[in-house]
């Protein structure tokens, strides 16, 4: 009898360990929700970072991370979710799958091309991603660096703060640099070049006619981008080049 109660207690405890949060969804980004007050990192998917830029040789850089968050909000923000916990990540967040209106939110995001299957943590959405890629849905219709590669590149370029406490971001010369010269194909009126200084990390924009405009090249992996107006560039944190 004692053995029966011990086994029952173990089963009950294991069940509780799998119980996840449920409640109204607040979308944080393309793969992270707040559900009933608990932060949930969706299992086995990876979406672009909020500040990530995308593009390819046929289009200028564009804020795909912000776009993914907006699309994810349109799908799930304010809806009711029931989640099953699978793990806890190194940041203390609950990792799990969430069902919203009878659908697996992770599968929906990968199927719509808003996130990628994160095969390092599971093959759950492998086929969903392949289907999205074949049909060029969402991010698969444009040039995009995988979120994991983007984070790795950001870490490789970031150096510790100086002894004076100033924050600096520089290019790590030891790492290979993937540069892409992007013509402004999507909107020919967006001719302002947002450049990131390799020495200081300062964001500087160049307008046509300035001394270094023609020499300036746009590099996606550095977070550089095109702007349509100076006001847009300034609002995004860039300053105008002095020459």
C-alpha positions as CSV (number, residue, x, y, z in Angstrom):
1,X,0.0,0.0,0.0
2,X,2.8,2.4,0.9
3,X,4.5,1.6,-2.4
4,X,1.2,2.5,-4.2
5,X,1.0,5.9,-2.5
6,X,4.6,6.6,-3.3
7,X,4.2,5.8,-7.0
8,X,1.0,7.9,-7.1
9,X,2.8,10.8,-5.5
10,X,5.6,10.6,-8.1
11,X,3.1,10.5,-10.9
12,X,1.2,13.5,-9.5
13,X,4.4,15.5,-9.0
14,X,5.5,14.7,-12.6
15,X,2.1,15.9,-13.9
16,X,2.5,19.2,-12.0
17,X,6.0,19.7,-13.5
18,X,4.4,19.6,-16.9
19,X,1.6,22.0,-16.0
20,X,2.1,25.3,-17.7
21,X,0.6,28.8,-17.5
22,X,-2.7,29.7,-19.1
23,X,-4.4,33.0,-19.6
24,X,-4.4,36.1,-21.8
25,X,-1.5,36.4,-24.2
26,X,0.7,39.5,-24.4
27,X,3.1,39.2,-27.3
28,X,6.7,40.2,-26.4
29,X,8.2,39.2,-29.7
30,X,7.9,36.5,-32.4
31,X,8.8,33.6,-30.1
32,X,8.1,34.9,-26.6
33,X,4.7,35.5,-24.9
34,X,3.6,36.5,-21.5
35,X,0.7,34.2,-20.6
36,X,-1.2,34.9,-17.4
37,X,1.7,36.9,-16.1
38,X,4.3,34.2,-16.9
39,X,7.0,34.7,-19.6
40,X,6.9,31.7,-22.0
41,X,9.6,31.1,-24.6
42,X,7.9,28.9,-27.3
43,X,9.5,25.5,-27.6
44,X,11.6,24.6,-30.7
45,X,11.0,27.8,-32.7
46,X,13.2,30.8,-33.3
47,X,12.0,34.2,-34.6
48,X,14.1,37.2,-35.7
49,X,15.3,39.5,-33.0
50,X,13.2,42.6,-32.6
51,X,16.1,44.8,-33.9
52,X,17.0,42.4,-36.7
53,X,17.2,43.7,-40.2
54,X,16.6,41.5,-43.3
55,X,17.2,41.8,-47.0
56,X,19.2,40.4,-49.9
57,X,21.1,41.5,-53.0
58,X,17.8,42.6,-54.6
59,X,16.4,44.8,-51.8
60,X,17.5,47.2,-49.1
61,X,17.5,46.2,-45.5
62,X,14.2,46.3,-43.8
63,X,13.1,45.8,-40.1
64,X,11.9,42.1,-40.3
65,X,12.1,41.7,-36.5
66,X,9.6,44.5,-35.9
67,X,7.4,43.1,-38.7
68,X,7.4,39.6,-37.2
69,X,6.4,41.0,-33.8
70,X,3.5,43.0,-35.4
71,X,2.3,40.0,-37.3
72,X,2.5,37.8,-34.2
73,X,0.5,40.4,-32.2
74,X,-2.2,40.4,-34.9
75,X,-2.5,36.7,-34.6
76,X,-2.3,36.1,-30.9
77,X,-2.2,39.2,-28.7
78,X,-5.1,39.3,-26.3
79,X,-6.2,35.7,-27.0
80,X,-6.5,33.0,-24.4
81,X,-3.7,30.4,-24.3
82,X,-3.1,27.1,-22.5
83,X,0.6,26.2,-22.3
84,X,2.5,23.0,-21.4
85,X,5.9,23.5,-19.9
86,X,8.8,21.5,-21.3
87,X,11.8,23.2,-19.6
88,X,13.2,26.4,-18.0
89,X,15.8,28.3,-20.0
90,X,18.9,30.0,-18.7
91,X,17.1,33.3,-18.3
92,X,14.5,31.7,-16.0
93,X,11.7,31.7,-18.6
94,X,9.3,28.9,-18.9
95,X,9.8,27.0,-22.2
96,X,6.8,25.3,-23.6
97,X,4.1,24.9,-26.2
98,X,1.0,27.0,-26.2
99,X,-2.4,26.2,-27.7
100,X,-4.6,29.1,-28.8
101,X,-8.0,28.5,-30.3
102,X,-7.1,24.8,-30.6
103,X,-3.9,25.5,-32.6
104,X,-0.3,25.1,-31.7
105,X,1.0,28.7,-31.7
106,X,4.5,27.6,-32.6
107,X,3.4,25.6,-35.6
108,X,1.3,28.5,-36.8
109,X,4.2,30.9,-36.6
110,X,6.6,28.5,-38.4
111,X,3.9,27.6,-41.0
112,X,3.3,31.2,-41.8
113,X,7.0,31.9,-42.2
114,X,7.2,34.2,-39.2
115,X,9.6,31.9,-37.3
116,X,12.0,29.1,-38.0
117,X,12.1,25.5,-36.7
118,X,14.8,25.6,-33.9
119,X,16.1,22.0,-34.6
120,X,18.7,22.3,-31.9
121,X,15.9,22.0,-29.4
122,X,13.5,19.7,-31.3
123,X,12.3,18.6,-34.7
124,X,8.6,19.4,-33.9
125,X,8.3,22.0,-36.6
126,X,10.7,20.7,-39.3
127,X,8.0,19.8,-41.8
128,X,6.1,23.1,-41.1
129,X,9.2,25.1,-42.0
130,X,9.8,23.1,-45.1
131,X,6.3,23.8,-46.3
132,X,6.7,27.5,-45.6
133,X,10.0,27.5,-47.5
134,X,8.6,25.7,-50.6
135,X,5.7,28.1,-50.8
136,X,7.9,31.2,-50.0
137,X,5.7,32.3,-47.1
138,X,6.7,35.2,-44.9
139,X,10.4,35.4,-44.2
140,X,11.1,32.7,-46.8
141,X,10.2,35.2,-49.6
142,X,13.1,37.5,-48.7
143,X,16.8,37.3,-47.7
144,X,17.1,36.6,-44.0
145,X,19.9,35.6,-41.7
146,X,18.8,32.9,-39.2
147,X,18.1,34.5,-35.8
148,X,20.8,32.3,-34.2
149,X,23.4,33.4,-36.7
150,X,22.3,37.1,-36.2
151,X,22.8,36.8,-32.4
152,X,26.2,35.1,-33.0
153,X,27.3,37.8,-35.3
154,X,26.2,40.5,-32.8
155,X,28.2,38.8,-30.0
156,X,31.3,38.4,-32.2
157,X,31.3,42.2,-33.0
158,X,30.6,43.4,-29.5
159,X,33.6,44.1,-27.3
160,X,33.5,44.7,-23.5
161,X,33.1,48.3,-22.3
162,X,36.3,50.2,-21.8
163,X,37.8,50.8,-18.4
164,X,36.3,54.2,-18.4
165,X,32.8,52.7,-18.5
166,X,32.0,53.9,-22.0
167,X,30.1,51.5,-24.1
168,X,31.6,50.7,-27.4
169,X,30.6,48.4,-30.2
170,X,33.3,47.5,-32.8
171,X,33.8,45.0,-35.6
172,X,35.8,41.9,-34.6
173,X,38.4,41.8,-37.3
174,X,39.1,38.2,-36.5
175,X,35.6,37.1,-37.6
176,X,34.7,36.9,-41.3
177,X,32.5,39.8,-42.4
178,X,29.7,39.2,-44.8
179,X,29.1,42.4,-46.8
180,X,26.3,42.9,-49.2
181,X,25.9,45.9,-51.5
182,X,22.2,46.5,-51.5
183,X,20.6,48.5,-54.3
184,X,17.5,50.4,-53.2
185,X,15.1,48.3,-55.3
186,X,12.0,48.4,-53.1
187,X,11.6,52.2,-53.0
188,X,13.8,54.4,-55.2
189,X,12.9,57.4,-53.1
190,X,14.6,55.9,-50.0
191,X,18.1,57.0,-50.8
192,X,19.5,57.8,-47.4
193,X,22.3,55.4,-46.3
194,X,22.4,54.4,-42.6
195,X,25.9,53.4,-41.8
196,X,27.4,52.0,-38.6
197,X,31.0,53.2,-37.7
198,X,33.3,50.2,-37.4
199,X,35.4,52.0,-34.8
200,X,32.8,53.5,-32.4
201,X,29.6,51.8,-33.3
202,X,28.0,55.2,-33.9
203,X,25.1,55.3,-36.3
204,X,25.6,57.9,-39.1
205,X,23.5,58.5,-42.1
206,X,24.6,60.0,-45.5
207,X,22.4,61.8,-47.9
208,X,23.0,62.1,-51.7
209,X,25.6,64.8,-52.4
210,X,27.6,64.4,-49.2
211,X,31.3,63.7,-49.5
212,X,31.2,60.0,-48.4
213,X,27.8,59.1,-49.8
214,X,29.0,57.2,-52.9
215,X,31.7,55.3,-50.9
216,X,29.3,54.2,-48.2
217,X,28.1,50.6,-48.5
218,X,25.3,48.9,-46.7
219,X,26.1,45.8,-44.7
220,X,23.1,43.8,-43.3
221,X,25.2,41.9,-40.8
222,X,26.1,45.2,-39.1
223,X,22.5,46.4,-38.8
224,X,22.9,49.0,-41.5
225,X,19.8,50.1,-43.5
226,X,18.2,52.6,-45.9
227,X,16.0,55.5,-44.9
228,X,13.4,57.4,-46.9
229,X,13.7,60.7,-44.9
230,X,16.1,62.3,-42.5
231,X,13.4,62.5,-39.9
232,X,13.0,58.7,-40.1
233,X,16.8,58.2,-39.7
234,X,17.0,60.5,-36.7
235,X,14.0,58.8,-35.1
236,X,15.8,55.5,-35.5
237,X,18.9,56.8,-33.7
238,X,21.1,57.8,-36.6
239,X,22.8,61.3,-36.9
240,X,23.7,63.1,-40.1
241,X,27.3,62.8,-41.4
242,X,29.3,66.0,-40.9
243,X,30.6,65.9,-44.5
